[in-house]
Amino acid sequence: MAYEAAVVDPPRRTRGDNGGVLTFLALLLLVNAAFNVVVWPRFYSRVAADPRARDEDGRPTRFLTVHAILIGIALLLALGSALAGGAVLIGWR
C-alpha cells in the first residue's frame, strides 16, 4: 500500500477578503484630507500677508496667484481623498 501525502492548497483570498487593508487605506486618505484642510489655508494667509503678494498698486502679483492656484489644487485633492476614503468606509463600490 503506497502512502500518498495529502497536498493542501493554501486558502485563497476572495475579492471581499482584504484583511483590513482597505480600511487602513481609507483612514489614510481621510487623515491626508484633514491634514490638507488644516495646513493649506494657514499657509495661504501667510502668503497673502507676504510683501511679495501685492505690487505697489495693491494688485495681486504672480507670487500670490501661483500660490493660490497651488493651494486650490491641494484642497481639491483633499476633497477627492475625503470622498474616496469615505466611500470605501461606507462600502460604496
N, C-alpha and C positions, 0 to 999 in steps of 0.2 A: 504494500500500500504506500503510495507516494504522498508525501506531505507537501501541500502547496500553501505557501504563505499568502495570507489574505492581503490584498492591496486595497488600501483605503484611500480614496481621493480626499484631499482637504476640502473643507466646506467652501462652497463658492459664495461670493458676496452677490447679493441681488442689487438691483438698481436702487432700491429704497434703503438698503442697509449701509449707512455711511459712517457708522461708529461715532457720530457726533462731530464729524469734520465739517459738515455744512453749518451746524450750529456755531461752531468756533469761527468759521469764516464770516458768517452773518454778523456775529458780535464784533468781529474785527472791522467790518465795514461800518457798523454803527459807531464804533469808537473813533474811526477815521473821520466820519462825518461830524461828530461832536467836536473833535479837535479843530477841524477846519472852521466850523462856525464860531468857535471861541477865539481862535488866533487871528484869522484874516481881517475881521472888522477892526480889531485893535490896531493891527498893522496899518490899515487904511487911514485911521485917524492920525497916526504918526506921519504917514506920507503926506497927507493933506496939510499938516502943520509945518512941514519942511519948507524952508525958504525957496527951494528949487521947484516947488509945486506951482507957483504963480509967477508971472512976469511982472514988470513994473506997473502995468495997467490993470493987474488983478486977474488976467485971463489965465486959464489952466495951461500949463506947459505940457510938452510931450512926456516929461517925467511923471506928472500926475496921471495923464491919460493912459500911458502904458501900464502903470501900476494898477490903475482902476480896472483896466481890461483883464489883467492877470488875476487880480483878486476876484473879479466876477466869474472868471472861468473856474477858479478854485472853489468858489461857492456852488457853482453849478455841478461840479464833480462831487462835492459834498452831498448835494441833494440826490444825485444819482446813487451814491453809496448808501445813503439812508433808505432810499426806496428799494434798492436791491437787497440790503440787509433785512429790512422789514418784510419784504416779500418772501424771503427764504424762511424767516422765523415763523411766519403765519402759514407757511406751507403752500403758498401760491406757486403754480407751475405754469 
